[in-house]
Amino acid sequence: MNSFEGYLFSKLANIGTKSEGPVYFLQQFDEKELHVIKQANLWQEDSKLHPFLNKKVKIEGEMSPEGIAYTSISAWQ
């Protein structure tokens, strides 16, 4: 398991479709951005990620070709 730290933010994806919803990204402290794979349907908010939006966080998980497949998220200290 790997740790990723940075600032969590979201963008609206699939605008104008029935699948319109948030996608999540982690802006690392070197300013690189990584996609965080949500555990919800395309049109839904991720109930674990959403409360941490616009905050510095620590994400535990594995990197895949699609992005970070997270197992946990917590406030960054």
N, C-alpha and C positions, 0 to 999 in steps of 0.2 A: 504494500500500500504506500502511496506517495502523498505528500502534503503540498498544497498549493496555497499561496497567500497573495492577497491583493484586494482590490475594490470590486464588489459585485454590482453589476448594472444590467439592465434589460433593454431590448428594442422590440418593437412590434413587427412581427413577421406575417407573411401571407395576407397582407392588407387587402381588404375587399373581397375576401373569400370566406367560406364557412369555417376554414381552419385558422382564421386570424387569431393570433395570440402572442404572448411574450416569448422571446428567446433570451437566454441568460448568458452573460459573459463575465469573465474574470479579467480585470486589468491588473496585471502583475506590476510590481514596483519598478521593473525595468521598462514599463509601458507597453509590453507585449500583451495582446488580448487572446484569451483562450475561450472557446465555446464550452459552456457547462451544459451537459445533457440533462434536460429536465425529466422528471419521473411523473409525467402527466400527459394527457392528450395535447395535441398541438394547440388547440384553442383555450386550454385551461392554464391557470397559474399553477406553479409548483408550490405546494403548501409548505415545503421545507425551505426552499430557496427564497420565496417571496418576502418573508419577514426580514431578511438580511439585505434587501436591496438598498443601494446607496450607503453601504457600510463596508469597512475593511473586515475581511473574513479570512478564516483558514478552512480550506476544503480538503478532506481526506478522500482519496479515491485513486483510480487508475486512468492513465492517459490512453485513449484509443484514437483511431484515425478521425473519428467524428468529434472528439473533444474529451473533456473530463467526465468520466462516469463516476459520479460521487457516491460515497457511502455515508458521509456525515459533513455537516457544516457548523461552524461555531464562530463567535466573535473573535477578531484578531486581537492579540495582546502584545 
